[in-house]
């Protein structure tokens, strides 16, 4: 029984299968029409004996099955558990993710929030053992995932977050930083970082003061990521009664712009760095490697970790067998079958003459 997968994104490659079915069907149909224009059915059988549409489809089917097996190998199925004693070394990272309605703006594709979540997934994929936690915030700050090295659990928590994750609207960045500080589970003033991802819209929660307090009193560096357009901004979509409109205030549509000045001030106060992602990819994995990975790391307690054996090789072998079978399968019927048919036809013709 499969317990885990390494890369479920590879399942998108399965869209290639129906596309190839259409391509094969179109190619076979064109070939048949071309042959029919060239000669009659009886003449074709003599010019190209043994042609078999069924065998051509069998060869195409083997290619399609091979693709399915290759995709199964690429997603990295795992089963067969074993345990390993691991001495963990790393730092603690709390990610503060803005889930206010302004993060639904579409100046970033598909919107600011979904882009941020995708980049967080990319970050978690490269973590070498650091503990990571998640705080989501809008009008209030909520702990969505405590510090953990169970990255699968973290990803599940990340999938669930959205504007519905906090009970009040608004954007209180300072409260989010203070919530992150309270979620670190010891008083050692090292080996800690907060990554704040937001468009910088704040409703008087003293975020710069919160960043300064986090660093000076708790040794926590603040890294701020600004997402969104800084000049034109973008409207905020809202859905009412199944109809999408845009957020309005006093009869005017609200345009949300990223506030780089506030985020830069927070990074300075928190002795970290400000990264103006704007409307581009955030690339949190590169930000981590440049600013955070070089920090001194602490040794965590030794854990006995349950792991699963990667079993992609079975599916890769099945794909190879399908391709080998396809290579050896002729599109024509066996010569003996053709000769038997010719002999039968010849005998029938002699019988008719006699």
N, C-alpha and C positions, 0 to 999 in steps of 0.2 A: 504493500500500500504506500503510495507517495505521501510523504510528510511535508516536504518543502519544495520550493522552486527558487532558482537563483535569478532568473530574468524573465518574468512573465510578459514584459514588453515585446519579446520576440514572437508572441502569438499573433501580432499584427501581420507577420509574414504569411499567415494562412490566407490572407486575401489574394495571394498569388494563385492559389488553387482554382477558384472560380474563373479568374482571368484567363488562366491557361486552358481551362475547359473550353471557354469561348474561342480562344485562339486555335486550339486543335480542331474544333468542330468547323470553324470557318475555313481552315486550311484543307481539311479533308473534303469539304463540300466543293471548294474551288478546284481541287485536283480531280474530283469526279466529273465536274462539268467540263473541264478541259479535255479529259479523256473521251467523254461522250461526243464532243465536237470533233475529235480527231478520228474516231473510228466507231463502228457499231460494236455492240456487246459481243457478238460472236467473233468478230475479228480481233477484238482486244484480248479475248481469252487465248487466242493463238499467238498474238504478238507478245503478250505479257502474261504467261500462264501462272496460275496459282495465286494471283493477287487476292488478298483477304482484308476486307474492311474490319472484320472482327479482330484480326491480329494487329492491325494498326492501332485500334482502340486499346487493345491489351497493352501494347508498348507504351502508349500515352498514359494509360492507367498506372503502369509501374513507375513512370516518372512522377506522377502526381502523388502516389503513395510514398515515394522516396522523399519528396518535399515535406510531406506531413511528418515523416520520421525525423527528418533533419530539424524541423521546427521543434519537435518534441525533445531532441537533443539540446537545442539552443536554449530552451527555457530552464535547463539544468535540473531535472527532477532528482529528488533525494529520498532515499529510504534506507532502512537498516541502521538503527541507532547505535552509537557508541559514546563513551564518556571520555573526556580529556581534562586533565588538571591544567588550568591556565593561570599564570601569574599576570594579572592585568596591570598595565602601566598607561597612564593617560591623564587627561584633564577633564574637568566637568564643564559642559557647555549647556547653557539654557538658551533656547531660541524663543524670543518674544515675537509673535506673529500678529500683526494687525488684521483683525477680521471685521472691521467696521464697514459700513456700506460703501464708503468711498473706495475701498479696495476692490469693488466690483467694476470700477471704471475700466473701459476697454482701450485705453491708449497703449496697453500692453496686451498681446494676444495670449490666451483668449480673454483674460482679464488679469488685473494685478494680483489678486489672491491666488488664482490657479497657477500663474507663473511662479509665484513665490513657493507654493507647495511643491511644484515640480523640481525647483532648484534645491529645496530642502531634501527631497528624496535623493538627488544626485550627491548632496553632501554626505548623507548617512551612508551611502554606498561605499565611500572611501575612508570612513572613519576607522582608525587602526586599533580601536579598543576604548576610545574615550566614552565617558558616560554622557548621554544627551537627554535633555528634557524639553518640554514644550509648554509655554504659557501663551494663551490666546487672549486678546484684549480688544475692547471697544469702549463702551461706557464703564465697564468693570474688567478686571483682569482675573483670568481663571486658569488654574493648573490643569492642563489637558493630559499631560504625561509627566510623571516624576522622572528624576534622573535614572537612567537605566542603560545597560549594555545590551538589552534585548531589542535589537533594531527592528525586528519583525513586529513586536508590540508597539514600538514607536510609530512605525509606518501605519499601522492600523488606526492609532489615535489621530494621526495627521489626516487620514482620509475623511474622518468624521467632522473635522472642524469647518466652520463657515460662519456667516453672520449670525446664525442661530446659536452659536456656541456661548454667547454672552447674553445675559438677560436685558441689558440696556444698551441703547445706541450711544453714539458719541465716539470720542477717541482720547483716552487718557494714557499718554505714553509714560508719564512719570509713575503712575500706579503700576504699569506693566513692569517697569524696571524694579520697583520696590517688591513686587510679587516674586520676580525672579530671584532677587537677593534672599528672600525668605525661604526659597525652595532649595538652596544649597544646604546640605545636611551636616556640615561641620564648620568650625571657626578658623580653620587654617587659611591664612590670607595669601594663598597662592593657588596655582593650578585651576583657575576659574575664569570663565569668560561668558559674556552675554552677547548674543547676536540678535540685534533688533531689526526687523524687517517691517517697514511702514512707508506710507507716503508723507509722513511728517506733519499730518494735521493733528493738532493737540488743542484740548479745551482746558487750558490753565491748570495743568497738573504738575508744574515745576519739573519738567523732565531733565533739564540741565543740572539742577540741584540734586535730583535723584541719581544721575550718572556720577556726579562728583562724590556723593556719599558712598556709592557702591565701590568706587575705587579707593578712596582715602580711608574708609573705615572697614572695608571688607576685602580689599585687594582684588576686586573683580574688574577686569577690563571690559569696556563697552565698545562693540563694533556695530556701527549703524549702517544699514543698507537702505538707500532711498530709491523707491520704485514709483514710476509715474512721470509724466511730462511736467517740466518746470515752467513752461511758458503758456502754451495754449490750454493745457489740462484736458480734461475729458468729462463728459456728463456721466451721471450715476444712474444706471438703469434700475427701475423698480417695476414689480409686476403686481397688478391689481386686477382681480377677477379674471385672470388668464390673459390680460392685455398688458403688454410692456409699454411703459412710458418712462419719463426721466424725472428724477427727484427735483422738486421745486421748493423755493422758499420765498414767501411773499409774492407769489405769482411769477417768479423768475426761475428759470432752470439753473440748478447749481452746477458749477464747473469746478472739479477738484484738481488742484495742482500740487505737485510734490514740493515740500518745503525744505530745500537743501541747507539753508542757514541753521535752522534748529538742529538738524541731525549732525551737522559739522560741529556745532558747539557742544553737543552731547559727547561726541567722540573725543574732542579735546579734553573735556572735563573728566571723561572716563579713561583717559590715557590709552585709547584704542585707535581706531581708524574709521573714517567715513568713506563709504564707497557709493558714488552716485550712479547706480545702475540705470536710472532713467527709464527709457522704454526699450532698453536692450536686455539680453539675458543677464541674470544676476551672476551666474557662474560661482555659486557658493563654494564649490569644491576648490576652485583656484584661490578664492579669498581665504579659505581655510589654510591652504598650503602656504600662502604668502604671509599671513599675519598671525595665525594661531598655532600651526603645526610646530613652529620652532620654539615655542614656549617650553620651559622646564616642566617635566611630567612627574607625577607622583605614582607610587606603587600602591595599587589597590590590593585588597585581600585576595588570596588565591581562590579561584572558583573551580568547581567541578562542572564542566559544561557538557550538556548533551548535544551531540552533533549527529549528522546523518551522512552516509556515504553518497557521493555524487554518482549517479547511475546513467549519465548521458551516453556512455559507450554502447549500451545495448541498442539504443535507438539509432545511433550513428552506424552501427554494424547492420541493422535492418535496412537502413537507407542504402548502404553500399550493396547489399545483396539484391535489392530491387533494381539498382542501376546496372549491376552485372547481368541480371536476368533480362533486363531490357536490351542490353547490348547483344546478347546471344539469341534473343527471340527474333526470328526472321519475319518480315511482313508478308512473306509468301507461305503458302502451304508446303509441307514437305514434298520433295520430288517424287517419292514413292506414291504418295496420295494422288499427285497429278497424273502419274503414269497409269495408276489403277483406273482413274476416271477416263483417261484417253482410251485405254483398252476396252472399258465398258461401253463407251460411246461407239467405238469401232465395231464391237461385237453386235451392238444394237443395229447399226447401219447395215451390217452384213445380213442380219436376220431379216431386215426389211426388204433387201434386194432379193433374197432367196424366196 
